[in-house]
Amino acid sequence: MSTVVLQLSANAIRQAADALRAGQLVAFPTETVYGLGARADQSGPVRSIFAAKGRPPGNPLIVHVPDREAALSLAADWPPMADALARAFWPGPLTLVVTRAPGKVADEATASGPTVGVRVPAHPAALDLLREAGVPVAAPSANRSTTISPTTAAHVMKTLGGIVNVVLDAGPTGFGIESTIIDVTRSPARLLRHGAIALAEIARFGEVIDATQVSVDPSARAEAPGMHEKHYAPRARALLVPAEHLRAKVNELQAQGEKVGVIDRATERPSSESNGPPSWITLPADAEGYASNLYAALHALDDSGCDVIVIAEVPSAPAWAAIRDRLRRATAR
């Protein structure tokens, strides 16, 4: 099968929406990463997502809808905190896990569980596509399971070219880190995945317990995406080291004959490295800028043929929580 890549336009939106309604796979941009979409109300299209990604069947999918009203139609219960968070952060990078309404989405989308994760993305192309399609769209990241999430259409084509029917290309995504996931079916609510919206922002609307340290065996059902220990990982071996030990670790690995790629932060890069190797990538010092560029840096180093990617640890401040989570899972053995 050949993959059709469509540059963003009104006609491209219509073609992509037609493909979704027909049960085909469509990769499309959100404000976080590119998603691999299929209509969520039919088992066949949802199963094709799992097959394309090589995704364990116990790892549920997030269902994307164009507005709060569409999200409400998928929920059997909509607690006050869900409503407060939806009104505050949608459209945006927040997924709410709610009790699912019967018959609205395929069992495969929820890993046959009693809950469903829903969100309203903020990317204008994603919203236009969802409105045009008129069906709920299940969409995990558009990459093979456990590998680096895609932030460009080219990243999608690397692993899903010839597998996905349509790629809607709207350029690089913005946040670069996936949505925050909050389970509102319990009180207090639980944070299941760190993401683009910080826990402190969520906690302004009610008590939230951080449950992100729980890692799920790949053979078991997860409550939300991103809870398996290994995730967001490059093909190359990835190591996370204290920033002050970065140069020493690079020297050690190079002495062993390894081709080494490096990711550090601008404020932590030694001045002596200003003429360092081209496989040394320096990301912005702030959390937002770092997150926006992290996956692209991992893709670039992986594509360069590195044997190992050495990543400098990032700050322990709350603003860096989502990035620390991604780095921990990307470097899991």
Number of C-alpha atoms within 10 A of each C-alpha: 8 10 16 15 20 18 15 16 13 11 11 19 23 15 17 27 24 17 18 27 18 13 20 21 26 27 27 29 31 29 25 27 26 32 27 26 31 31 31 28 21 18 16 15 25 27 18 18 27 21 15 18 21 13 18 16 20 22 25 27 27 26 27 28 27 25 17 16 9 17 21 18 13 24 20 15 15 17 15 12 19 22 14 13 21 20 11 14 18 17 20 20 23 28 30 29 26 25 21 22 16 12 10 15 22 20 20 23 31 27 21 15 16 14 23 27 28 27 26 26 26 18 20 14 22 24 20 15 27 23 16 18 23 16 20 26 30 27 25 27 28 32 26 20 20 20 19 24 30 29 30 21 25 16 21 24 19 14 17 20 20 13 17 26 19 26 30 24 21 20 14 22 20 18 22 27 28 27 25 21 28 27 26 23 18 12 13 13 21 19 23 25 27 26 26 26 20 16 22 11 12 21 14 10 14 14 12 20 15 14 16 15 12 13 14 18 13 16 11 13 20 23 22 26 20 24 23 19 20 22 22 25 25 22 19 19 17 25 19 18 15 11 18 13 11 22 16 11 16 20 12 12 15 13 10 9 9 14 17 24 26 24 22 22 20 15 12 16 20 15 10 7 10 9 8 11 11 10 19 21 20 18 21 16 15 14 19 17 14 23 24 22 20 24 24 19 20 26 20 16 25 21 13 14 14 20 17 22 25 22 24 22 22 21 15 9 9 13 17 20 20 23 22 18 20 25 23 20 20 24 21 16 11
